[in-house]
């Protein structure tokens, strides 16, 4: 490869990395779409509430244009919901708290439940009262664990209890690293009125996600590291329904969301398998498996107005037709995926170019004799491996995330 060609290759690579890895992410409305909600009522009806894991909550329109933003939550925020009064509730993971932000003033917090504040919750007294194991109590009272995030508060859902005659509404909070769900009174008292799980006891929950209160008053939970979905009876706290995958469908790998579609079917977000599942609740049969070139690490998916809205933090907001399974739209731009694909394509081209160049320079006669030369076949192997990775990129991303990258990421951020 001559000097001029090398300069072109390297310059092109640097420019693409700068544009797609730095410039575009800096000017876009959002980059890492975790939780995405379609807004059905109020001032921003018809738009989308997006939880950007980069540390902001935004409302965008169908074209991705920014309409509203708050940056009160810190990096790695997972969840936000719009309340009936129009204000925004946020699960602020890095600060171990749930906050409600004034929709009219994105810098004003009007309510807060802080898992670190003993005035909101005395974890030692609560754990002792429930008869939790000593290891669990020791963990929840140590606010400086060896990993970065103490509770890993990954979800907060508002429950409309006043419609049933209760004095206060409540908030269902998922504390992933506590293996615990708590229901907190949405009031000045902020007491815990219901809970499920036990810290360091994985018989109940193990790094769960996205609990929801169903119309029958059961609580449905993605028991992620136990690879199943469960429904818990509110009164008895017994499992009334559960779902696990069996051969040939593998197992649920890091299931993060399970939504009631309202017609006897559930929509399951099977994150690390890079797919969505639609199942019949009664028979537990899979009706549809949805894949998409834009689903790499889908975090959350909702069924709204006849369509699926998925929060995919490497791609953006992915719109999917539930009947055909086809991707019908994308809000945002997959800058990091484009950058990664370009790098892989560049390396593929580079190694094949070197393979051909070395083949021409080998002085041996005959195709096989030339190809057996180390300078030829090792470039061919490198190019073929990278090309294969590029072709099956979604599957590779899921595999390496679960068995490799996830471990590295967890080490630094957890």
C-alpha positions in Angstrom: 0.0 0.0 0.0 1.5 3.3 -1.1 1.8 6.4 1.2 -1.1 8.3 -0.5 -3.5 5.4 -0.1 -2.6 5.1 3.6 -3.2 8.8 4.1 -6.7 8.5 2.5 -7.7 5.5 4.6 -6.5 7.0 7.9 -8.0 10.5 7.1 -11.4 9.0 6.2 -11.4 6.9 9.3 -10.7 9.9 11.6 -13.3 12.1 9.9 -16.0 9.6 10.3 -15.2 8.9 13.9 -15.2 12.7 14.7 -18.5 13.4 12.8 -20.5 10.4 14.0 -18.8 9.9 17.4 -18.5 13.4 18.6 -20.1 16.2 16.5 -23.5 14.7 15.7 -24.1 13.3 19.3 -23.3 16.8 20.6 -26.0 18.5 18.5 -28.7 15.9 18.6 -31.8 16.1 20.9 -30.9 12.8 22.5 -28.4 10.0 22.1 -29.1 7.0 24.3 -32.9 6.3 24.3 -33.6 4.1 27.4 -37.3 4.6 28.3 -39.6 6.1 25.7 -43.2 7.0 26.3 -45.8 8.3 23.8 -47.6 11.3 25.4 -51.4 10.8 25.1 -52.6 13.8 27.1 -51.8 17.4 27.9 -49.7 20.1 26.4 -47.3 17.7 24.6 -49.9 15.3 23.3 -48.6 13.3 20.3 -44.9 13.7 21.1 -42.4 11.5 22.9 -40.9 11.6 26.4 -37.4 10.2 26.1 -35.0 9.2 28.9 -31.5 9.8 27.6 -29.0 7.7 29.5 -26.5 10.5 28.9 -28.1 12.4 31.8 -31.2 14.3 30.5 -34.9 13.9 30.0 -36.4 15.4 26.8 -39.6 15.7 24.9 -39.3 15.5 21.1 -41.7 15.5 18.2 -42.0 13.0 15.4 -39.0 14.5 13.6 -36.8 14.4 16.7 -37.0 18.1 17.3 -36.4 19.2 20.9 -39.5 20.6 22.7 -38.6 20.3 26.4 -35.5 19.3 28.4 -34.3 18.9 32.0 -30.8 17.9 33.1 -31.5 17.5 36.8 -30.9 13.7 36.6 -27.3 12.5 36.2 -25.6 10.2 33.7 -27.1 6.7 33.3 -30.7 7.8 34.2 -33.0 5.0 33.1 -36.6 6.0 33.5 -39.1 8.9 33.3 -42.9 9.2 33.1 -45.3 12.0 32.6 -47.8 12.3 35.4 -51.6 13.1 35.0 -50.9 16.7 36.1 -48.3 17.0 33.3 -45.2 17.1 35.6 -42.3 14.7 34.9 -41.3 11.9 37.3 -37.7 10.7 37.0 -35.9 7.7 38.4 -32.6 9.3 39.0 -30.4 6.2 39.2 -27.0 7.9 40.0 -28.5 9.8 43.0 -30.7 6.9 44.3 -33.8 9.0 44.2 -37.2 9.6 42.5 -37.9 13.2 41.7 -40.9 15.0 40.2 -39.9 18.0 38.0 -42.2 20.9 37.2 -43.1 20.8 33.5 -43.3 24.6 33.5 -39.8 24.9 35.1 -37.4 22.1 34.2 -35.0 23.2 37.0 -37.6 22.9 39.8 -38.0 19.7 41.8 -41.5 19.6 43.4 -41.3 16.2 45.1 -38.5 13.8 46.0 -38.0 10.4 47.6 -34.3 9.8 48.4 -33.2 6.3 49.2 -30.1 7.8 50.9 -32.1 10.1 53.2 -32.9 8.5 56.5 -35.9 10.9 56.9 -37.4 9.2 53.8 -36.5 5.6 54.7 -34.5 4.0 57.5 -33.3 0.9 55.7 -31.8 -0.8 58.8 -35.1 -0.5 60.8 -37.1 -1.5 57.8 -35.0 -4.6 57.0 -35.0 -5.7 60.7 -38.8 -5.3 60.8 -39.2 -7.5 57.7 -36.8 -10.2 59.1 -34.3 -9.9 56.3 -31.1 -11.8 56.3 -28.0 -10.2 57.9 -26.1 -10.1 54.6 -29.0 -8.2 53.0 -29.2 -5.7 55.9 -25.5 -5.2 55.8 -25.6 -4.4 52.1 -28.5 -1.9 52.2 -27.0 0.0 55.1 -23.6 0.4 53.3 -24.1 3.4 51.0 -20.6 3.1 49.6 -20.5 -0.4 48.0 -17.5 -1.6 45.9 -19.5 -0.9 42.7 -20.5 2.6 41.7 -24.3 2.5 42.1 -25.8 1.6 45.5 -29.5 0.9 44.7 -29.3 1.1 40.9 -32.8 2.6 40.9 -33.8 1.7 37.4 -37.6 2.3 37.3 -40.4 4.4 38.9 -44.0 3.9 38.0 -46.9 6.1 39.2 -50.0 4.2 40.4 -53.4 6.0 40.4 -54.8 4.8 43.7 -57.0 7.8 44.4 -59.4 6.5 41.7 -60.1 3.6 44.0 -60.8 5.7 47.1 -57.3 5.8 48.6 -56.1 9.1 50.1 -52.8 9.2 48.2 -51.4 7.9 44.9 -48.2 5.8 45.1 -45.0 5.2 43.2 -43.7 1.7 42.4 -39.9 1.8 42.6 -37.4 -0.8 41.4 -34.1 -1.0 43.3 -32.1 -3.4 41.1 -29.1 -3.8 43.3 -31.3 -4.4 46.4 -33.3 -7.1 44.5 -36.3 -5.2 45.8 -39.5 -3.5 44.7 -41.0 -0.9 47.0 -44.3 1.1 46.7 -43.9 4.6 48.1 -46.7 6.9 49.2 -46.8 9.9 46.9 -47.2 12.4 49.7 -45.2 14.3 52.3 -44.9 11.2 54.5 -43.4 9.0 51.8 -43.8 5.8 53.7 -43.4 2.4 52.1 -46.9 0.8 51.8 -45.9 -2.4 50.0 -42.8 -4.2 49.0 -41.6 -7.4 47.4 -38.1 -9.1 47.4 -35.2 -9.3 49.8 -31.7 -7.9 49.4 -29.1 -10.7 48.6 -31.8 -13.3 48.5 -32.3 -14.3 44.8 -35.1 -16.7 45.5 -37.4 -13.8 45.1 -35.8 -11.3 42.6 -32.4 -11.0 41.0 -31.6 -7.7 39.3 -35.1 -7.0 38.3 -36.5 -4.4 35.9 -39.7 -2.5 35.1 -42.4 -3.5 37.7 -45.9 -2.5 36.7 -49.2 -2.7 38.6 -51.8 -4.6 36.5 -55.6 -3.9 36.4 -56.1 -7.0 38.5 -53.8 -5.5 41.2 -51.0 -8.0 40.6 -47.5 -6.6 40.0 -45.7 -7.9 37.0 -41.9 -7.9 37.2 -39.1 -8.7 34.8 -36.9 -10.9 37.0 -34.0 -10.3 34.8 -31.1 -12.4 36.1 -33.5 -15.3 37.0 -34.5 -15.2 33.3 -38.2 -15.0 33.8 -41.3 -12.8 34.1 -43.5 -13.1 37.2 -46.8 -11.8 38.4 -47.1 -11.2 42.2 -50.4 -11.2 44.1 -50.7 -7.9 46.0 -52.1 -9.5 49.2 -50.3 -12.8 49.5 -47.1 -11.9 47.6 -47.2 -15.3 46.0 -46.4 -15.9 42.3 -49.6 -16.2 40.4 -48.1 -16.4 36.9 -44.7 -16.8 35.5 -43.1 -17.1 32.1 -39.8 -18.7 31.0 -38.5 -19.7 27.6 -37.6 -23.2 26.7 -35.8 -24.9 23.8 -35.6 -24.0 20.9 -36.2 -20.4 21.9 -33.3 -20.1 24.2 -33.8 -18.3 27.5 -34.8 -14.7 28.4 -31.5 -12.8 28.6 -31.8 -9.6 30.5 -35.6 -9.1 30.0 -36.2 -5.5 30.9 -39.9 -4.9 30.2 -43.2 -6.7 29.9 -46.3 -4.7 29.0 -49.9 -5.8 28.9 -51.2 -5.2 25.4 -54.8 -5.2 26.6 -56.0 -8.1 24.5 -54.7 -11.1 26.5 -51.2 -10.7 25.1 -47.9 -9.5 26.6 -45.1 -7.6 24.9 -41.7 -8.7 26.3 -38.4 -6.8 25.8 -35.7 -9.5 25.6 -32.8 -7.1 25.6 -29.7 -9.1 25.2 -31.3 -11.4 22.6 -31.9 -8.2 20.6 -35.6 -9.0 20.1 -39.2 -8.4 21.2 -41.7 -11.2 22.0 -45.4 -11.2 21.8 -46.9 -14.0 23.9 -50.4 -15.2 24.8 -50.7 -14.8 28.5 -53.1 -17.8 28.9 -51.2 -20.3 26.8 -47.8 -18.8 27.2 -47.2 -19.5 23.5 -45.0 -17.1 21.5 -47.2 -15.5 18.8 -44.4 -13.4 17.3 -40.7 -12.9 17.6 -39.7 -9.4 16.3 -36.2 -8.7 15.1 -35.0 -5.5 13.5 -31.7 -4.2 12.1 -32.2 -1.3 14.6 -32.6 -3.5 17.7 -29.2 -4.1 19.3 -29.8 -3.5 23.0 -33.5 -2.6 23.2 -34.3 -1.3 26.7 -38.0 -0.7 26.7 -41.0 -1.3 24.4 -44.6 -0.1 24.7 -47.7 -1.0 22.7 -49.6 2.3 22.0 -52.3 3.1 19.4 -51.7 -0.1 17.5 -47.9 0.3 17.2 -44.8 -0.7 19.2 -42.6 2.1 20.4 -39.1 0.8 21.4 -36.4 2.7 23.2 -33.1 1.4 21.7 -30.2 3.2 23.2 -27.8 2.5 20.3 -30.4 3.4 17.6 -33.0 5.8 18.9 -36.8 5.5 19.0 -37.8 2.5 16.9 -41.4 2.3 15.6 -42.6 -1.2 14.8 -45.8 -2.7 13.3 -46.8 -5.5 15.8 -48.6 -7.6 13.2 -46.0 -7.7 10.5 -43.0 -7.2 12.8 -41.6 -4.7 10.3 -39.8 -1.5 11.4 -41.9 1.4 10.2 -39.9 4.4 11.5 -36.9 5.7 13.4 -36.8 8.9 15.5 -33.2 10.0 16.1 -30.1 8.8 14.4 -27.9 5.8 15.3 -24.7 7.7 15.2 -22.6 5.2 17.2 -23.9 2.3 15.2 -23.1 4.1 11.9 -19.6 4.8 13.3 -19.1 1.2 14.3 -20.3 -0.1 11.0 -18.0 2.2 9.1 -15.0 1.2 11.2 -15.7 -2.5 10.5 -16.3 -1.8 6.8 -13.1 0.2 6.6 -11.1 -2.6 8.3 -12.7 -5.2 6.0 -11.7 -3.2 2.9 -8.3 -2.5 4.3 -7.4 -6.2 4.9 -8.8 -7.4 1.6 -6.9 -4.6 -0.2 -3.7 -5.7 1.6 -4.5 -9.4 0.7 -4.8 -8.5 -3.0 -1.7 -6.3 -2.9 0.4 -9.0 -1.3 -1.0 -11.6 -3.7 0.3 -9.6 -6.7 3.7 -9.2 -5.1 4.2 -12.9 -4.4 6.7 -14.3 -6.9 5.4 -17.9 -6.7 3.3 -19.3 -9.6 -0.2 -20.7 -9.3 -3.2 -19.4 -7.3 -2.8 -21.9 -4.4 0.9 -21.4 -4.1 0.4 -17.6 -3.9 -2.5 -17.9 -1.5 -0.6 -20.1 0.9 1.9 -17.4 1.4 1.6 -16.0 5.0 1.5 -12.4 3.8 -1.6 -13.3 1.7 -3.8 -15.6 3.7 -3.5 -13.9 7.1 -4.9 -10.7 5.6 -7.6 -12.7 4.0 -8.5 -14.3 7.3 -8.6 -11.0 9.1 -10.9 -9.4 6.5 -13.2 -12.4 6.4 -13.6 -12.5 10.2 -14.4 -8.7 10.3 -16.8 -9.0 7.3 -18.7 -11.9 9.1 -19.0 -9.7 12.2 -20.3 -6.9 10.1 -23.0 -9.1 8.5 -24.2 -10.5 11.8 -23.6 -7.4 13.8 -26.9 -7.3 15.8 -26.4 -10.9 17.0 -22.7 -10.3 17.8 -23.6 -7.1 19.8 -26.0 -9.1 21.9 -23.6 -12.0 22.4 -20.6 -9.8 23.3 -22.7 -7.5 25.5 -23.9 -10.4 27.6 -20.7 -12.3 27.8 -18.0 -9.6 27.5 -18.8 -6.0 27.1 -21.4 -6.0 29.8 -18.8 -7.2 32.4 -16.5 -4.4 31.4 -19.2 -1.8 31.4 -20.6 -3.0 34.8 -17.1 -2.8 36.3 -16.8 1.0 35.4 -20.4 2.2 35.9 -21.8 -0.1 38.7 
